Amino acid sequence: MLRDQAVYYISREARLVSVKFGKRVSIHDIADYAGALREDSRFDPGFSEIIDLSEVEQFQIEAKEAMVLADQIDPFSLNALRAFVAQTASQIHTARMHQLLRGAQKNIAIFAGFEEARKWVNEVRLADVHPPVRCW
C-alpha cells in the first residue's frame, strides 16, 4: 500500500500490473506508485496495466502535473497496454486526459468494470501473439 491511496499487484506470469486507487488521488500518490514499481524487481515497463479508478471521488491533479505525469513519472513504455476502470465523469475525464497526453489511442482504453478491462488486455495480447493471416 502506498500512502493508503493505491494498492498494486504484479503478475509476472500474466505480464500484468493491477492497481486500485482510493478515494482521493494526488500527483504525489501516483508518483509514489510509479516509484514503487520502478524499485520492484518483478516490474517490467512493457507489462500491461489495469488502473482501477472506480473508487476515486477526488483528483488533486492540476493540468501541468498531468503533463509531468504522462511525460516523466509514468513508468510504463509507450507501447504497453493500459486499461482504465472508470465510471464517473471525473474518472473518465482523467483517464482520457492520460490517454491523450501519452498519445496512445490504440493501447489505452477505458472500461466500466475490471473484468471488461482484463478481457480487453487478454484479447489484444492474443491478437498480437497470433496476428491474422493475410491473403493477397
N, C-alpha and C positions, 0 to 999 in steps of 0.2 A: 504494500500500500504506500502511496506517495501523498503526503500532505492530507491524508484522508479524502482525497478527491479523485484518485484514479487507482484502479486495480487492474493489473495486466497478467496475462498468461501467455507463455511462449510454447508452441508445439513444434519442435524441430522436425518431427516426422511429417507433420502436415505443412511445414514451412509457413506457419501462420502465427501472428500475434493478435490476441484479442484484448481489448482494453475497454473498461467501463468507467465513465466519469461520473462524479457525484453531482450534487445539486448546484454548486457554483464552480465555475471553471475560469481560471485566470491564465494569463500568459506564463506565469510562474509555475502553475500546476503542469502545464503542457511541457515547459522546459525541463521540469524535474522528471517527468515521464520519459522524455526523449533522452535525457542524460542517463537515466537508469537503464534504458535499452542499450545505449552505446557501451555501457560498462558490463552488460550481461553477456557472458561468453556464449550463450545459446543464441543470441540475436544475429541476424544477417540482414543487411539493408535491402536485399532482394526478396525477403519474405513478404507475404501478403498480410494485410491488416484489416481487422474489423473493429471499427471505432463506435462504441455504443454511447450515444448522447441522449438516450431516451429519458434519463432521469434529470438532465440538466435543466435548471429553471432560470439560471442567470449566467450569462457570459460576460466576463470582465476583460474583454479584449478590444483594444482600440484598432483603428484601421492600420496605423503604422506597425503595430505589434503583429497584426495578421500577416503583413508583408514579411516581417522578420521571421515569423514562424514558418512561412512557406519557403523562404529563401535560405535561411540559415539554421533554424532549430530542427526542422523535420529530419529525422534520421533515416527515412526510407528513400530508396532510389526512385528516380522519376518514373521508372517502368514498373514499380511494384503495384500490385492490385490493391486497391483500398476501397472498402465498403463502409459507408457511414450508416448507422441506425439512427434515424431522426424522425420525430413525429410532429413536433410543434413548428410553427413558422420560424421562430428564432433558431431552433436546432437545424432546420433545413437550410436557412439562410447562411448559417455558419459553415455548414458542410459545403454548400455551393461556392461560398467565397474561397474556401481552401482549394476546391476543385479548380476554380478559375485561376487562382494565384499560382498553382502548380502547373497549369497548362495541361491538365490531364483529363481530357474529356472522355477518353475511352477506357482508362484504367482506374478511374474513381467513379463510384456510383453511390446513390443514396436509396435506402430502403426503409420501410416502416418497421420491420422486425428483424431480429437476429438470424433466424433460420433462413429467411429470404436472402439475407446478405451472404450467409455461408454457402447457400446453394449457388448463388451467382459466382462467388470466388471459385468454387469447385468446378463449375461448368466452364468458366473462362480458362482455367488451368488445363482442363481436359482438352479443350479445343486447341490450346497452344501445343500440347504434347502430341495430339493426333490431328494435324491440320487436314482440312478436307482435301480429297483427291480432286485435282483439276483436270478436266479433259479439254483439249484444244481442238 
